[in-house]
Amino acid sequence: MINEPRIYRHSPIRLGLVILLFGVLGVGLLTTIGSTDYLFLIPLAVFFGIIFITMLYSMTTKTMISDDEISTQTVLGTKSLAWSEINRVSGRGNGIKLHNLDGDTTVAPNQQLPDYEEIVEWIGIKRPDLFNAQEHSEMTKNWVNGILLPILGLLVIGFGAFFMLQLNTNDDFLPFLIFFIIGIVILVTSFSSPQSLTIDGNSLLFKYLFNQKTLLVDEIQSIELKHQSTRYGKVYFIMLNLTSKKSVRVSGLSPSLPIVYLTLKNWHRKNTQSGQTNQQN
């Protein structure tokens, strides 16, 4: 039970810093226009303007959760759904979208909000029936992680290798060596993560590029939704903590990370409880 409504939003101080930063950039552009060809600065001003509007829109979003409903608020207005009105869920990447029966009202919390993991947890607590292991029994890599990332890794490797072969001096060689290493890291990360995950009774089947492995429910101690903060925002992933003190990291699977997480968590809880009930009987 939620004793009082919970509000998730960005810090006003952070929003003020963003406005101040872009204000300084704007003054700099206006000052430069007086002594430079303004036609050159127009595309730059439009570019920074789009970034500013996008960030302002994102940072002014809110999500409100109460015992009765979930709401999202933006500069364009507020959308709300009672928990009982939610008919299905969808999502891409790290996002989750809640739909009513008619599909004319949707609520999608901003995934960059502070404590986004807690928002996802509340959705799972209030409507666990939406995350059925039978409905979401097979999760596969989305096109970004399954296709785009390996191609990007190969391109970066090729770029670095090509210029390293063309250059002779060590000073020019180092930057392209770094590119080559980054490409290798992207490629290894993409291929070392599960390509698909299948729920089969009380076990999980992980399929990798060159092999596969199975985890029984009793081998999994807990399942968590975590994130890492990067310069480009938060990177979310699912961590399966095993009884052997090892862990398995899962990310980039469709339909979306929150749906995969809540489905796995429900599956783990139900199968663990049924196992305990059988032992007691």
C-alpha positions as a printed Julia matrix, in Angstrom:
281×3 Matrix{Float64}:
  0.0     0.0     0.0
  1.16    3.53   -0.84
  0.42    5.69    2.21
  0.79    8.97    0.33
  1.33    9.87   -3.35
  4.91    9.57   -4.54
  6.3    12.16   -6.96
  9.33   11.43   -9.13
 10.95   14.41  -10.84
 14.31   15.98  -11.61
 15.93   18.34   -9.12
 15.03   22.03   -9.71
 18.71   22.87   -9.15
 19.76   20.63  -12.03
 17.09   22.17  -14.26
 18.34   25.65  -13.32
 21.91   24.69  -14.22
 20.8    23.46  -17.65
 18.91   26.72  -18.31
 21.93   28.74  -17.15
 24.3    26.77  -19.36
 22.21   27.24  -22.48
 21.62   30.87  -21.55
 25.38   31.46  -21.57
 25.66   29.67  -24.93
 22.85   31.8   -26.32
 24.5    35.05  -25.21
 27.74   33.84  -26.75
 26.01   33.18  -30.07
 24.29   36.57  -30.08
 27.6    38.27  -29.35
 29.34   36.4   -32.15
 26.64   37.23  -34.7
 27.63   40.87  -34.57
 31.1    40.16  -35.95
 30.58   36.97  -37.98
 28.5    35.85  -40.91
 25.13   35.1   -39.28
 24.25   32.53  -41.95
 26.97   30.29  -40.55
 25.55   30.54  -37.02
 21.9    29.89  -37.86
 22.31   26.05  -38.22
 24.34   26.0   -34.99
 21.68   28.0   -33.15
 18.94   25.68  -34.45
 20.96   22.62  -33.35
 21.47   23.92  -29.8
 17.85   25.09  -29.69
 16.58   21.59  -30.46
 18.85   20.11  -27.78
 17.68   22.7   -25.24
 13.96   22.11  -25.95
 14.46   18.33  -25.77
 16.32   18.53  -22.45
 13.82   21.03  -21.04
 10.92   18.75  -22.0
 12.64   15.72  -20.45
 13.7    17.45  -17.24
 10.27   18.95  -16.53
  8.49   15.59  -16.7
  7.04   14.06  -13.56
  5.56   10.73  -12.58
  3.06   10.51   -9.74
  2.08    7.21   -8.12
 -0.7     6.72   -5.61
 -2.63    3.72   -4.32
 -5.29    4.32   -6.98
 -3.48    5.49  -10.11
 -0.3     6.4   -11.96
  0.14    9.73  -13.75
  2.75   11.4   -15.93
  3.0    15.16  -16.35
  4.8    17.12  -19.08
  4.6    20.67  -20.38
  1.89   19.39  -22.75
 -0.39   18.14  -19.98
 -1.11   15.25  -17.61
 -2.09   11.65  -18.37
 -3.48    9.32  -15.72
 -4.59    5.71  -15.52
 -6.19    3.95  -12.58
 -4.34    0.73  -11.84
 -7.53   -1.2   -12.64
 -7.81    0.5   -16.05
 -4.47   -0.8   -17.33
 -5.14   -3.49  -19.92
 -1.68   -4.2   -21.37
  1.93   -3.03  -21.4
  4.43   -2.37  -24.17
  7.85   -0.81  -24.45
 11.16   -0.42  -26.23
 14.67   -0.29  -24.85
 14.47    0.75  -21.19
 10.96    2.17  -21.42
  7.56    0.88  -20.39
  4.17    2.12  -21.58
  0.84    1.36  -19.92
 -2.32    1.16  -22.08
 -6.01    1.21  -21.24
 -8.5    -1.14  -22.9
 -9.38    1.21  -25.77
 -5.75    2.22  -26.33
 -6.63    5.93  -26.34
 -4.8     6.66  -23.07
 -1.21    5.68  -22.38
  1.15    6.46  -19.52
  4.9     6.15  -20.07
  7.23    7.2   -17.21
 10.43    8.96  -18.29
 13.24    6.43  -17.93
 15.77    9.14  -16.99
 13.83   10.16  -13.88
 15.52    9.67  -10.49
 14.48    6.35   -8.9
 13.06    5.05  -12.18
 13.73    1.54  -10.86
 11.29    2.25   -8.03
  8.6     3.32  -10.51
  9.05    0.02  -12.35
  8.83   -1.87   -9.04
  5.54   -0.18   -8.15
  4.06   -1.07  -11.55
  4.98   -4.7   -10.9
  3.53   -4.6    -7.38
  0.23   -3.01   -8.4
 -0.32   -5.08  -11.57
  1.73   -8.3   -11.42
 -0.81  -10.03  -13.71
  0.52   -8.01  -16.68
  3.88   -9.8   -16.51
  3.02  -13.43  -17.09
  5.85  -15.83  -17.91
  3.6   -17.7   -20.34
  2.92  -14.53  -22.33
  6.53  -13.36  -22.32
  8.24  -16.74  -22.35
 10.82  -15.86  -25.02
 12.85  -12.66  -25.06
 15.28  -11.89  -27.87
 17.81   -9.17  -28.51
 16.36   -6.02  -30.01
 17.71   -4.76  -33.35
 19.9    -2.1   -31.72
 21.86   -4.57  -29.59
 21.57   -7.53  -31.94
 22.44   -5.83  -35.24
 23.42   -2.18  -34.87
 26.01   -2.57  -32.1
 27.98   -5.39  -33.83
 28.0    -3.38  -37.08
 29.17   -0.29  -35.18
 31.93   -2.34  -33.52
 33.12   -3.68  -36.87
 33.1    -0.19  -38.41
 35.13    1.26  -35.53
 37.61   -1.64  -35.73
 37.94   -1.19  -39.49
 38.38    2.57  -39.15
 41.15    2.19  -36.57
 42.89   -0.66  -38.42
 42.83    1.16  -41.76
 44.51    4.31  -40.47
 46.99    2.39  -38.3
 48.21    0.62  -41.45
 48.55    3.95  -43.26
 50.55    5.75  -40.57
 54.16    5.31  -39.58
 54.78    7.58  -36.58
 53.84    6.5   -33.07
 52.27    9.89  -32.26
 49.69    9.5   -35.01
 49.29    5.78  -34.35
 47.94    6.02  -30.77
 44.53    7.69  -31.39
 43.6     5.08  -33.99
 44.79    2.27  -31.73
 42.29    3.58  -29.15
 39.55    3.47  -31.82
 40.53   -0.14  -32.6
 40.35   -1.15  -28.93
 36.96    0.57  -28.47
 35.62   -1.39  -31.45
 36.87   -4.66  -29.95
 35.16   -3.82  -26.62
 31.85   -3.04  -28.38
 32.02   -6.29  -30.35
 32.97   -8.49  -27.37
 30.28   -6.89  -25.17
 27.63   -7.47  -27.83
 28.54  -11.09  -28.48
 29.16  -12.04  -24.83
 25.67  -11.04  -23.68
 22.69  -13.4   -24.18
 21.18  -13.32  -27.67
 17.9   -14.71  -26.3
 16.34  -15.85  -23.05
 13.59  -18.48  -22.79
 11.51  -19.32  -19.71
 10.86  -23.05  -19.63
  9.04  -24.22  -16.53
 11.37  -23.72  -13.56
 14.45  -22.98  -15.67
 15.9   -20.23  -17.85
 17.64  -21.03  -21.13
 20.27  -18.48  -22.19
 21.43  -18.64  -25.8
 24.71  -16.94  -26.64
 26.37  -16.57  -30.02
 28.44  -19.77  -29.7
 26.86  -21.66  -26.78
 23.95  -21.86  -24.38
 23.38  -22.53  -20.71
 20.49  -23.3   -18.38
 19.79  -21.87  -14.94
 17.33  -23.52  -12.57
 15.16  -21.31  -10.4
 16.86  -22.67   -7.25
 20.21  -21.42   -8.55
 18.98  -17.81   -8.6
 19.05  -16.0    -5.27
 17.56  -12.69   -6.39
 16.82  -10.55   -9.46
 17.49   -6.8    -9.49
 17.02   -3.9   -11.88
 20.13   -1.69  -11.76
 21.73    1.14  -13.7
 25.06    2.77  -14.43
 25.33    6.53  -14.9
 27.19    7.61  -18.03
 27.75   10.94  -19.75
 24.86   10.05  -22.07
 22.41    9.15  -19.29
 21.53    6.03  -17.36
 22.25    2.56  -18.72
 19.9    -0.02  -17.21
 20.46   -3.76  -16.88
 19.04   -6.78  -15.06
 21.29   -8.56  -12.58
 20.61  -12.2   -11.7
 22.4   -12.91   -8.41
 23.16  -16.62   -8.12
 23.47  -18.78   -5.02
 27.02  -19.55   -6.14
 27.88  -15.85   -5.49
 28.26  -15.3    -9.24
 25.94  -13.12  -11.3
 24.48  -12.95  -14.8
 23.91   -9.59  -16.43
 21.02   -9.25  -18.89
 20.29   -6.27  -21.15
 19.07   -5.34  -24.6
 16.26   -7.89  -24.77
 12.81   -7.29  -26.25
 10.03   -6.42  -25.57
 11.76   -3.98  -23.15
 14.01   -4.2   -20.12
 11.32   -3.35  -17.48
  8.91   -5.93  -18.96
 11.65   -8.57  -19.06
 12.66   -7.7   -15.48
  9.15   -7.82  -14.01
  8.37  -11.06  -15.88
 11.54  -12.72  -14.56
 10.89  -11.45  -11.05
  7.32  -12.8   -11.06
  8.53  -16.12  -12.48
 11.22  -16.41   -9.8
  8.87  -15.52   -6.96
  6.09  -17.91   -8.05
  8.41  -20.86   -8.66
 10.31  -20.28   -5.42
  7.05  -20.08   -3.45
  5.66  -23.23   -5.11
  8.87  -25.07   -4.3
  8.65  -24.01   -0.66
  4.96  -25.02   -0.52
  5.74  -28.48   -1.92
  8.49  -28.97    0.66
  6.13  -28.01    3.5
  3.48  -30.44    2.21
